Amino acid sequence: MANFATITDIRGLVSLNDGEEILKERDPISDNGGLLSIGEFARIIFDDGREITIEGPATITLDENFFQTGEYSIQDVQIQDTQLAQNIAEVAETLYNNNVEQLSTNTDILTEQLNTNLSSPTPIITPETQNIESNNIITTNTILGTEEPITEEPITEEPITEEPITEEPITEEPITEEPITEEPITEEPTDAPTESDVSGANLGIVVNEKTIYTEVEPITKTIIDTQKNSEQGIFEQNGKYYQNQPNHITNSDSIILNNGSSKGSASFNLGGDTKSLTLDVKLTGNENGKGQSQANGKIEFYDNGVKVGETTLINGNSNYSIDKDFDSFTVVHTGTSGKGSSSIHIEGYDTTVTVPTQVEPKTMTIVDTDKMEDIGAIQVGDDWVTVSYEYDVSVNASLIDTDGSESLSNVTLNIGDEKVTIELDETGNGTYSFNSDSQIQNSDISGSVTTTESNGEDTETTFADATDGTDTLVLNMDGEINLDLDNIPDVDVIDMGNNEANTLNLNLGDMLHDTDKLTILGDDTDKVNITSDSDLANESSSTPAENSFDVLSNGNLTIMIQNGLLDDVNDGSNHS
């Protein structure tokens, strides 16, 4: 039989040689022949690609003719009683009702592929193909589910090359494989609560936050000090700054003004502003046989070409002033007293004017707040600091069921979009620390832990949100620190221990109304001054851990100050 095709796979519930070997899906068998017993159905696949589907129950002979042509003879199948026959009929009916599309019945049933059509929901066993003895039904050469007995004539007809028949198994693969996919469903105990009952775990997450103030040199810029410029008479004009400065002017030029002549007036530009000047003039006249005469005149004052005042000329060296600034003046010959001729002799003038002189404006240096904000700095009192954050996360997980049948995973910590795995020690505790340039809210931190049942690998995951631990303000600063707690919420501890001499001026503000506790730590060279709107009673000294503390309280807030740091309490009471 080595020259013929061999079977590479049998799918279905079958046995070889009267139950000698049970063949399961994809179990290859040899071509040595034998009797193949088929339960509900069998799909036989040859190594040359041919496939045969046979519905059971049936027993066929694996002989040379079978391997060569795919033809076979069905042996007697014993059905023990009518009840079994009825059960088989119900199976066929179920397949029919479940829309299992059977291949059409072919009268040439002994071909490469056996196709049986369930034309009736219940199988028919005809009188010609059964012998009834007692309660047993014996069916000879009959395929269950058909109405006609099997004859030998189809054996000689070999429709092996009929393409529709050979192609049908390909289209029916999902149907023939359907029982296989259903087997795991019936075997899986999906609804067995006793095997998937996991008690779960307790999970706690505590976040301790440190807010760190680190003092930095401020970034400065220079601006015009408008207040000082105004005080000193410095003004801006066309982008330049000027200051009126005094300039003494003396003019000794001599000018004669004759009435009626071209010299009837003379104008003088001072080059600056003044309110007064000293002018030396002589008012003269001639008799000319007509009697004594004398010149008359006036002085007019102008500011930027606009007349702002005038006064009468006085003979001699006199001072002239008005209540307005003027930068030029004009002497005018107005006539003669008497009938003779007259003249005005200007001998000179003297004055002090203020002249706008360009100067450098007064400036001042201030902190460039925009640039400080760019580097993330904030102002604390008179100082500037950068702010950073440190976080210490503590987790604790424990099993609810402690009989040893369940185990815990490590904790998965979610920090925003980041996931971190925290290993637990034998007590169920774990820690994780990280730094951040920005503050992270507790609402952004959560975690989970998974409980696994040792029997069946059933699991349950417990989720938890972070809770607030201890919030510490660390002051990495030097010198005097003015701190207003109204601007710094949620502080449990203030730590000045940076090996620098600091004086902390602490204004408790609204914190006095909180029912809370504030602890202040520092070095031996540090001092603490407290300003309070209410009395703080010095209750006692406490010694937690390695430090002793002065304890102050107003009935709501309790302040624990490391011993030796408290310098003064300004609350209207006397503290020694």
Backbone hydrogen bonds, N-H to C=O, Kabsch-Sander energy under -0.5 kcal/mol:
donor,donor_aa,acceptor,acceptor_aa,energy
4,F,1,M,-1.5
5,A,67,F,-0.6
8,T,45,I,-2.5
9,D,45,I,-1.5
11,R,43,R,-2.5
12,G,10,I,-0.5
13,L,41,F,-0.7
14,V,12,G,-0.9
14,V,23,L,-0.9
15,S,37,S,-2.1
16,L,21,E,-2.5
17,N,35,L,-3.4
20,E,16,L,-1.4
20,E,17,N,-0.6
21,E,16,L,-1.3
23,L,14,V,-1.5
23,L,21,E,-0.5
24,K,22,I,-0.6
27,D,10,I,-0.5
27,D,24,K,-2.2
29,I,7,I,-0.7
34,G,62,L,-0.6
36,L,34,G,-0.5
36,L,60,I,-3.0
37,S,15,S,-3.0
37,S,35,L,-0.6
38,I,58,A,-3.5
39,G,13,L,-2.4
42,A,54,I,-2.4
43,R,11,R,-2.4
44,I,42,A,-0.5
44,I,52,I,-3.3
45,I,9,D,-2.9
46,F,50,R,-2.9
47,D,6,T,-2.4
49,G,46,F,-1.5
52,I,44,I,-2.5
54,I,42,A,-3.0
54,I,52,I,-0.5
56,G,40,E,-2.3
58,A,38,I,-1.6
60,I,36,L,-2.3
61,T,73,S,-1.0
62,L,34,G,-3.5
62,L,60,I,-0.5
63,D,61,T,-1.5
67,F,63,D,-1.8
68,Q,64,E,-2.0
69,T,65,N,-3.0
70,G,65,N,-0.8
70,G,66,F,-1.4
71,E,65,N,-0.8
75,Q,59,T,-4.2
75,Q,73,S,-0.5
77,V,139,T,-1.3
79,I,77,V,-0.5
79,I,137,I,-1.4
80,Q,78,Q,-0.6
82,T,135,N,-0.5
85,A,81,D,-1.8
86,Q,82,T,-2.6
87,N,83,Q,-2.4
88,I,84,L,-2.6
89,A,85,A,-2.3
90,E,86,Q,-2.3
91,V,87,N,-2.1
92,A,88,I,-2.2
93,E,89,A,-2.4
94,T,90,E,-2.5
95,L,91,V,-2.3
96,Y,92,A,-2.1
97,N,93,E,-2.8
98,N,94,T,-2.0
99,N,96,Y,-1.5
100,V,95,L,-2.2
101,E,99,N,-1.0
102,Q,100,V,-0.7
106,N,115,N,-1.0
109,I,107,T,-1.7
111,T,109,I,-1.3
115,N,113,Q,-0.6
116,T,114,L,-0.5
118,L,116,T,-0.5
119,S,117,N,-2.1
119,S,145,G,-0.5
126,T,124,I,-0.6
129,T,126,T,-1.0
130,Q,127,P,-1.1
131,N,138,I,-2.0
133,E,131,N,-0.6
133,E,136,N,-1.7
136,N,133,E,-2.2
137,I,79,I,-1.5
138,I,131,N,-1.9
138,I,136,N,-0.5
139,T,77,V,-1.1
139,T,137,I,-0.6
140,T,129,T,-1.4
140,T,138,I,-0.5
141,N,139,T,-0.5
144,L,142,T,-0.6
146,T,143,I,-1.4
150,I,141,N,-1.6
155,I,152,E,-1.6
156,T,152,E,-0.6
156,T,153,E,-1.2
157,E,153,E,-0.8
158,E,156,T,-0.7
160,I,158,E,-1.8
162,E,159,P,-1.0
163,E,161,T,-0.7
165,I,162,E,-0.6
166,T,162,E,-1.8
167,E,163,E,-2.2
168,E,164,P,-1.1
170,I,167,E,-0.8
171,T,167,E,-1.3
172,E,168,E,-1.5
173,E,170,I,-1.0
175,I,172,E,-0.7
176,T,172,E,-2.4
177,E,173,E,-2.2
178,E,174,P,-0.5
178,E,175,I,-0.7
180,I,177,E,-0.6
181,T,177,E,-1.8
182,E,178,E,-1.4
183,E,179,P,-1.1
186,T,182,E,-1.7
187,E,183,E,-1.3
188,E,184,P,-2.0
190,T,188,E,-2.0
192,A,189,P,-1.4
195,E,192,A,-1.3
196,S,192,A,-0.9
197,D,193,P,-0.5
198,V,196,S,-1.0
202,N,398,S,-3.1
204,G,396,N,-2.5
206,V,394,S,-2.7
207,V,467,T,-2.5
208,N,206,V,-0.5
208,N,392,D,-2.6
209,E,207,V,-0.5
209,E,470,T,-1.0
210,K,390,E,-2.7
211,T,472,T,-3.1
212,I,210,K,-0.6
212,I,388,S,-2.8
213,Y,211,T,-0.6
213,Y,474,V,-3.2
214,T,212,I,-0.6
214,T,386,T,-2.2
215,E,213,Y,-0.5
215,E,476,N,-2.2
216,V,384,W,-2.5
220,T,218,P,-0.5
221,K,366,I,-2.7
223,I,364,M,-3.0
225,D,362,K,-2.8
226,T,224,I,-1.4
229,N,225,D,-2.2
230,S,226,T,-2.1
231,E,227,Q,-2.1
232,Q,228,K,-1.8
233,G,230,S,-1.2
234,I,229,N,-2.9
235,F,242,Y,-2.8
237,Q,240,K,-3.8
240,K,237,Q,-1.6
242,Y,235,F,-3.0
243,Q,357,T,-2.6
244,N,233,G,-0.6
245,Q,243,Q,-0.6
245,Q,355,V,-2.7
247,N,353,V,-3.6
249,I,351,T,-3.7
251,N,349,Y,-3.0
255,I,346,I,-2.2
257,L,344,I,-3.2
258,N,256,I,-0.5
259,N,342,S,-1.2
261,S,258,N,-1.7
264,G,261,S,-0.7
266,A,331,V,-2.3
268,F,329,F,-3.2
270,L,268,F,-0.5
270,L,327,D,-2.6
271,G,327,D,-0.8
273,D,354,T,-2.2
274,T,326,F,-1.7
277,L,320,Y,-2.4
278,T,350,D,-3.5
279,L,277,L,-0.5
279,L,318,S,-3.0
280,D,348,G,-2.8
281,V,279,L,-0.6
281,V,316,G,-2.0
282,K,345,H,-2.2
284,T,282,K,-0.7
284,T,343,S,-3.1
286,N,341,S,-2.9
290,K,287,E,-2.4
294,Q,337,S,-1.4
295,A,284,T,-0.8
296,N,335,G,-3.3
298,K,332,V,-2.1
299,I,311,T,-3.4
300,E,330,T,-3.0
301,F,309,G,-3.5
302,Y,328,S,-2.5
303,D,306,V,-2.9
306,V,303,D,-1.4
308,V,301,F,-2.6
309,G,301,F,-1.1
311,T,299,I,-2.3
313,L,297,G,-2.2
316,G,281,V,-3.0
318,S,279,L,-2.7
318,S,316,G,-0.9
320,Y,277,L,-3.3
322,I,275,K,-2.2
326,F,274,T,-2.8
327,D,302,Y,-2.3
328,S,302,Y,-1.5
329,F,268,F,-2.2
330,T,300,E,-2.3
331,V,266,A,-3.1
332,V,298,K,-3.0
332,V,330,T,-0.5
333,H,264,G,-3.4
334,T,296,N,-2.1
334,T,332,V,-0.7
335,G,296,N,-1.2
337,S,294,Q,-3.6
338,G,336,T,-0.6
343,S,284,T,-1.7
344,I,257,L,-2.9
345,H,282,K,-3.1
345,H,343,S,-0.5
346,I,255,I,-4.0
346,I,344,I,-0.7
347,E,280,D,-2.9
347,E,345,H,-0.7
348,G,280,D,-0.9
349,Y,251,N,-2.4
350,D,278,T,-2.9
351,T,249,I,-2.6
353,V,247,N,-2.9
354,T,273,D,-3.1
355,V,245,Q,-3.7
355,V,353,V,-0.5
357,T,243,Q,-2.6
359,V,241,Y,-2.4
364,M,223,I,-2.8
366,I,221,K,-2.8
368,D,219,I,-3.7
369,T,367,V,-1.5
372,M,368,D,-2.1
373,E,369,T,-2.5
374,D,370,D,-1.6
375,I,371,K,-1.2
376,G,373,E,-1.3
377,A,372,M,-2.8
378,I,385,V,-2.7
380,V,378,I,-0.5
380,V,383,D,-2.9
381,G,379,Q,-0.5
383,D,380,V,-2.2
385,V,378,I,-2.7
386,T,214,T,-2.5
387,V,376,G,-0.8
388,S,212,I,-1.7
389,Y,436,S,-2.3
390,E,210,K,-2.1
391,Y,434,F,-2.7
392,D,208,N,-2.4
393,V,391,Y,-0.5
393,V,432,Y,-3.3
394,S,206,V,-2.7
394,S,392,D,-0.5
395,V,430,G,-3.0
396,N,204,G,-2.0
397,A,428,G,-2.5
398,S,202,N,-2.0
400,I,200,G,-1.9
401,D,200,G,-0.6
402,T,400,I,-0.7
407,S,452,T,-2.0
409,S,450,T,-1.8
411,V,422,I,-2.1
412,T,448,S,-2.7
413,L,411,V,-0.7
413,L,420,V,-4.0
414,N,446,S,-3.6
415,I,413,L,-0.6
415,I,418,E,-2.8
416,G,414,N,-0.6
416,G,444,D,-2.6
418,E,415,I,-2.1
420,V,413,L,-2.8
422,I,411,V,-3.1
422,I,420,V,-0.5
423,E,421,T,-0.6
425,D,429,N,-2.6
428,G,425,D,-1.9
430,G,395,V,-2.0
432,Y,393,V,-2.1
434,F,391,Y,-1.9
436,S,389,Y,-2.3
444,D,441,Q,-1.8
445,I,442,N,-1.7
446,S,414,N,-2.0
447,G,464,A,-2.5
448,S,412,T,-1.7
449,V,462,T,-2.0
451,T,460,E,-3.4
452,T,407,S,-2.6
453,E,458,D,-3.7
454,S,405,S,-3.1
456,G,454,S,-0.9
457,E,453,E,-1.0
460,E,451,T,-2.1
462,T,449,V,-3.1
464,A,447,G,-2.3
466,A,442,N,-0.6
466,A,445,I,-2.0
467,T,205,I,-2.4
469,G,207,V,-2.6
472,T,209,E,-2.7
472,T,470,T,-0.6
473,L,493,V,-3.3
474,V,211,T,-2.8
474,V,472,T,-0.6
475,L,473,L,-0.5
475,L,495,D,-2.7
476,N,213,Y,-3.0
476,N,474,V,-0.8
477,M,475,L,-1.3
479,G,501,A,-1.4
481,I,503,T,-3.1
482,N,480,E,-0.5
483,L,481,I,-0.7
483,L,505,N,-2.7
485,L,483,L,-0.6
485,L,507,N,-2.0
487,N,484,D,-1.6
488,I,485,L,-1.0
492,D,471,D,-2.9
492,D,490,D,-0.5
493,V,471,D,-1.7
494,I,519,T,-2.8
495,D,473,L,-2.9
496,M,494,I,-0.6
496,M,521,L,-2.5
498,N,496,M,-2.4
502,N,500,E,-0.9
503,T,479,G,-2.1
504,L,502,N,-0.5
504,L,527,K,-3.1
505,N,481,I,-3.4
505,N,503,T,-0.7
506,L,504,L,-0.8
506,L,529,N,-3.6
507,N,483,L,-2.7
507,N,505,N,-0.6
508,L,506,L,-0.7
508,L,531,T,-2.0
511,M,508,L,-2.0
512,L,509,G,-1.6
513,H,510,D,-2.0
514,D,511,M,-1.6
516,D,514,D,-1.4
518,L,558,T,-2.8
519,T,492,D,-2.2
520,I,560,M,-2.8
521,L,494,I,-3.3
526,D,523,D,-1.4
527,K,502,N,-2.4
528,V,565,L,-2.5
529,N,504,L,-3.3
530,I,568,D,-2.6
531,T,506,L,-3.2
532,S,570,N,-2.1
537,A,535,D,-0.6
537,A,553,S,-2.7
539,E,537,A,-1.4
539,E,551,V,-1.5
540,S,551,V,-0.8
542,S,549,F,-1.9
547,N,544,P,-1.4
549,F,542,S,-3.2
550,D,561,I,-3.3
551,V,540,S,-2.2
552,L,550,D,-0.6
552,L,559,I,-2.9
553,S,537,A,-1.6
554,N,557,L,-1.5
557,L,512,L,-0.5
558,T,516,D,-2.3
559,I,552,L,-3.4
560,M,518,L,-3.2
560,M,558,T,-0.5
561,I,550,D,-3.0
561,I,559,I,-0.6
562,Q,520,I,-2.4
562,Q,560,M,-0.5
563,N,548,S,-3.4
565,L,562,Q,-2.0
567,D,528,V,-3.0
568,D,528,V,-1.4
570,N,530,I,-3.6
571,D,569,V,-1.1
575,H,573,S,-0.7
